[in-house]
């Protein structure tokens, strides 16, 4: 129970960091193009974790360390490839659709993850499905401000949501194989960042002066969003089932809206506040140990 709580708190912290990083990212886009921004912040995330890899490596020397290193390295590469695809489709989609719709569609991974889990033989209970659909209603109230029509940009963001769902499942898989979380996270960033850097030089014209102008937002996104939050995700998922993890991390959109309201003085309507409350309620309910079957059984036992 304590490990589950610790895992949930790690995922909640990651969601908070990602949510507040949206403010930094929106400011950073004033100076640099998407691939440049993503490449620099992702590589910074990898560099930040290098000393942590050595620190954790010295603390946990095992007989199977060679096998763990191999699993962590392979897992990191696959996670990095998926992360690159998810980030790229998200950036492309955001440029072609509204931020509200992009936030709503990205959050659909709260339903996509349980569906993918079923394909791989992991079943989600009724409580988790109810929480997921409650969160979807909340995201709709929070994010959709205009008529809902699917465009090409919406389709790109939907593909992004699928890749983020796969990212969660892949992390679950390699965690179960005994991967070292910090090591896997570090390899993930260098893999994704290297591909982003190649795309940066192919599709954009990066300038050092522009990167320097965006240094504070890039540093926050690199150190906190990449280095800290994604590592917390990998560690937190060791103690949390994938469907519940997806719900907790979906609070990212709520924290982003609240950060925009508090830091950027963006207006929030009663409808948006209601959406925030619904998502929070869904996440809290998903973490409660409630078994309807057990309650019915206890009631029947008491009646006899």
C-alpha positions in Angstrom: 0.0 0.0 0.0 2.9 2.4 0.9 4.6 1.6 -2.4 1.4 2.3 -4.3 1.0 5.6 -2.6 4.7 6.5 -3.3 4.2 5.6 -7.0 1.0 7.7 -7.2 2.7 10.7 -5.6 5.6 10.4 -8.1 3.2 10.3 -11.0 1.3 13.2 -9.6 4.5 15.3 -9.2 5.4 14.4 -12.8 2.0 15.6 -14.0 2.4 18.9 -12.1 5.8 19.5 -13.6 4.5 18.8 -17.1 1.5 21.0 -16.6 3.6 24.0 -15.5 6.1 23.3 -18.3 3.3 24.1 -20.8 3.8 27.8 -19.7 7.5 27.6 -20.3 7.0 25.8 -23.6 4.5 28.4 -24.8 7.0 31.2 -24.0 9.9 29.3 -25.5 8.1 29.0 -28.9 8.4 32.8 -29.2 12.1 32.3 -29.8 12.8 28.9 -31.4 11.0 26.4 -33.7 9.5 23.1 -32.3 12.3 20.6 -33.3 15.0 23.0 -31.9 13.2 23.5 -28.6 12.5 19.8 -28.2 16.0 18.7 -29.2 17.8 21.0 -26.8 15.5 20.4 -23.8 15.5 16.6 -24.3 19.3 16.4 -24.6 19.6 18.6 -21.5 17.4 16.1 -19.7 19.8 13.3 -20.7 22.9 15.2 -19.5 21.2 16.0 -16.2 20.7 12.3 -15.5 24.3 11.2 -16.3 25.5 11.8 -12.7 22.4 10.2 -11.3 23.0 7.0 -13.4 26.4 6.6 -11.7 25.1 7.4 -8.3 22.2 4.9 -8.5 24.6 2.4 -10.2 27.0 2.4 -7.2 24.1 2.0 -4.7 22.6 -1.0 -6.5 25.3 -3.4 -7.6 23.6 -6.8 -8.3 24.7 -10.1 -9.7 22.4 -9.6 -12.7 23.6 -6.0 -13.3 24.9 -6.9 -16.8 21.4 -8.2 -17.8 19.8 -5.1 -16.2 22.1 -2.9 -18.2 21.1 -4.6 -21.4 17.4 -4.4 -20.6 17.7 -0.7 -19.5 19.6 0.2 -22.7 17.1 -1.6 -25.0 14.2 -0.2 -23.1 15.6 3.3 -23.2 16.1 3.2 -27.0 12.5 1.9 -27.6 11.1 4.5 -25.2 13.1 7.2 -26.9 11.8 6.3 -30.3 8.2 6.3 -29.1 8.8 9.6 -27.2 10.2 11.2 -30.3 7.2 10.1 -32.4 4.7 11.3 -29.7 6.4 14.7 -29.3 6.7 15.3 -33.1 3.1 14.5 -33.8 2.0 16.7 -30.9 4.0 19.7 -32.1 2.8 19.2 -35.7 -0.9 18.8 -34.6 -0.7 21.9 -32.3 0.4 24.0 -35.3 -2.7 23.0 -37.2 -5.4 22.9 -34.5 -6.4 24.8 -31.3 -4.6 24.3 -28.1 -7.8 23.3 -26.3 -8.7 20.6 -28.8 -5.0 19.4 -28.7 -5.1 19.1 -24.9 -8.4 17.2 -25.0 -7.4 14.8 -27.7 -3.9 14.1 -26.1 -5.7 13.3 -22.8 -7.6 10.5 -24.6 -4.7 8.2 -23.6 -6.7 7.6 -20.4 -8.9 5.4 -22.5 -6.4 4.2 -25.1 -4.1 2.8 -22.4 -6.7 0.4 -21.0 -7.6 -0.7 -24.5 -4.0 -1.5 -25.4 -3.6 -3.2 -22.1 -6.5 -5.6 -22.9 -4.7 -6.5 -26.2 -1.7 -7.5 -24.1 -3.7 -9.5 -21.6 -4.0 -6.9 -18.8 -7.6 -6.2 -17.7 -8.9 -3.0 -16.2 -11.7 -3.2 -13.7 -15.1 -1.4 -14.0 -14.0 1.3 -11.5 -11.1 2.3 -13.7 -13.3 2.5 -16.9 -15.8 4.7 -15.0 -13.0 7.0 -13.9 -11.5 7.2 -17.4 -14.8 8.2 -19.0 -15.5 10.7 -16.1 -12.1 12.2 -16.9 -12.9 12.4 -20.6 -16.0 14.5 -19.8 -13.9 16.7 -17.5 -11.3 17.2 -20.3 -14.1 18.1 -22.7 -15.4 20.8 -20.4 -11.8 22.0 -19.7 -10.4 22.1 -23.2 -13.2 22.4 -25.8 -14.2 26.0 -26.3 -15.6 25.8 -29.8 -17.5 23.3 -32.0 -15.8 19.9 -32.2 -14.8 19.0 -35.7 -11.9 16.7 -36.6 -9.2 18.3 -38.8 -5.9 17.1 -40.0 -4.2 18.7 -37.0 -6.7 16.8 -34.7 -5.7 13.5 -36.4 -2.0 14.2 -35.8 -2.7 14.9 -32.1 -4.8 11.7 -31.9 -1.8 9.7 -33.3 0.3 11.5 -30.6 -2.1 10.2 -27.9 -1.7 6.7 -29.2 2.1 7.0 -29.1 2.0 8.4 -25.5 -0.2 5.4 -24.6 2.4 3.0 -26.2 5.1 4.9 -24.2 3.3 4.0 -20.9 2.8 0.4 -21.9 6.5 0.1 -23.0 7.7 1.5 -19.7 5.5 -1.0 -17.9 7.0 -3.9 -19.9 10.6 -3.0 -19.3 10.0 -2.2 -15.6 8.6 -5.8 -15.2 11.8 -7.1 -16.9 14.0 -5.4 -14.2 15.2 -2.2 -16.1 16.9 0.5 -14.0 14.6 3.5 -14.2 17.2 6.3 -14.2 19.4 4.5 -16.7 16.5 3.8 -19.0 15.3 7.4 -18.7 18.8 8.7 -19.6 19.1 6.5 -22.7 15.5 7.5 -23.7 16.4 11.2 -23.8 19.6 10.8 -25.7 17.8 8.6 -28.3 14.9 11.0 -28.7 17.1 14.1 -28.6 19.5 12.8 -31.2 16.7 12.2 -33.7 15.1 15.6 -32.9 18.5 17.2 -33.5 18.7 15.6 -37.0 15.2 16.8 -37.8 16.2 20.3 -36.4 19.0 20.7 -39.0 16.9 19.2 -41.8 13.6 21.1 -41.3 14.6 24.3 -39.4 17.4 26.9 -39.3 18.5 26.9 -35.6 20.4 29.9 -34.3 22.4 29.9 -31.1 21.2 33.4 -30.3 17.6 32.3 -30.4 18.3 29.3 -28.1 20.1 31.6 -25.7 17.1 34.0 -25.7 14.9 31.0 -24.7 17.4 29.6 -22.2 15.3 29.9 -19.0 12.2 28.1 -20.5 14.4 25.5 -22.2 16.3 24.9 -18.9 13.1 24.4 -16.9 11.7 22.1 -19.6 15.0 20.2 -19.9 15.8 19.8 -16.2 12.3 19.5 -14.7 10.0 18.3 -17.5 12.5 15.8 -19.0 15.2 15.0 -16.4 12.9 14.9 -13.3 9.3 14.3 -14.5 9.9 11.5 -17.0 12.2 9.7 -14.5 9.5 10.0 -11.9 7.1 8.5 -14.4 9.3 5.5 -15.0 9.9 4.9 -11.2 6.2 5.6 -10.3 4.9 3.2 -12.9 6.8 0.4 -11.1 4.2 0.6 -8.3 1.1 1.6 -10.3 -0.9 -0.3 -12.9 -0.8 1.3 -16.4 -4.5 2.4 -16.5 -4.3 4.2 -13.1 -0.9 5.7 -14.1 -2.5 7.2 -17.2 -5.3 8.7 -15.2 -2.9 10.3 -12.7 -0.6 11.7 -15.4 -3.6 13.1 -17.3 -3.8 15.7 -14.6 -1.1 17.4 -16.6 -3.8 19.2 -18.6 -5.5 20.4 -15.5 -2.3 21.7 -14.0 -1.5 23.4 -17.4 -4.9 25.2 -17.3 -4.4 26.2 -13.7 -0.8 27.4 -14.3 -2.0 29.5 -17.3 -4.7 31.0 -15.1 -2.4 31.8 -12.2 0.9 32.7 -14.0 -0.3 34.0 -17.4 -3.6 35.5 -16.1 -5.6 33.5 -18.6 -9.4 33.5 -18.1 -11.1 30.3 -16.7 -14.8 30.0 -17.0 -17.1 28.0 -14.6 -17.3 25.3 -17.3 -13.5 24.9 -17.2 -13.4 24.9 -13.4 -16.1 22.1 -13.5 -13.9 20.2 -15.9 -10.9 20.5 -13.5 -13.1 19.2 -10.6 -14.3 16.2 -12.6 -10.8 15.2 -13.6 -9.5 15.5 -10.0 -12.5 13.5 -8.8 -11.9 10.8 -11.3 -8.2 10.5 -10.4 -8.9 10.5 -6.6 -11.6 7.8 -7.0 -9.3 5.7 -9.1 -6.8 5.6 -6.2 -9.4 4.5 -3.5 -9.4 0.8 -2.7 -13.0 0.2 -3.3 -14.3 -3.2 -4.2 -18.0 -3.3 -5.0 -17.9 -7.1 -5.0 -16.5 -7.2 -1.5 -19.0 -4.6 -0.2 -21.9 -6.7 -1.5 -20.4 -9.8 0.0 -20.0 -8.1 3.4 -23.6 -6.8 3.2 -25.0 -10.2 2.4 -22.9 -11.7 5.3 -24.4 -9.1 7.7 -27.9 -9.8 6.6 -27.7 -13.5 7.5 
